[in-house]
């Protein structure tokens, strides 16, 4: 079964769904399509090849002036802005993608995530999120906004012997020997659905259908996304606990 994100909203829902898929010996494959964006695939390849040495810190920033449009709900209505219907705000909509990207790029599961959320004036959902993730051997920062004056996507990875900047449609690999630029035909921030990335995802989906166990990497990513986002929202609803968490 091919499922769009978010697969679930809680870790408990994930555990139940995974157990059912295992009992029925079915493939449950979440659409983590951003892993197939050419620029991000190249960034992953450079990191895995050790181009900047051991990864120390990585950041992903998503700037939007508003959420993506949603059709079929009447004029002026967008379910993305109502947590009761969407399950969350920007942390679910964009955060899910960026959490699994950080896991994939770092090559590890996060040990912890702390988040500061800024809520819309109507109080219905979060429109801005700043998240700090801790991995076994690296740190990560994720910043998401629906309040930006411009639309853009960028990031940076720091290693022991260099850095890689992600500038929407470019990667700049910098080391002591100099800098190298990789250019891509389309900006990451162009459009929302990105159907052009699905063709690259299909071989992994077919492999998961043939051998459901081969798709467990993607499924575990979804479980981690659900657990971290659930924890962030719970902390946001308990301000004292959130402040204590940031103080540690």
PyMOL commands that set and color helices and strands:
alter all, ss='L'
color gray80, all
select helices_A, chain A and resi 11-24+33-36+38-48+79-81+83-86+90-93+95-106+195-210+212-236+239-247
alter helices_A, ss='H'
color red, helices_A
select strands_A, chain A and resi 2-3+29-30+55-63+112-119+126-134+139-145+152-159+162-167+170-175+178-183
alter strands_A, ss='S'
color yellow, strands_A
deselect
rebuild
show_as cartoon
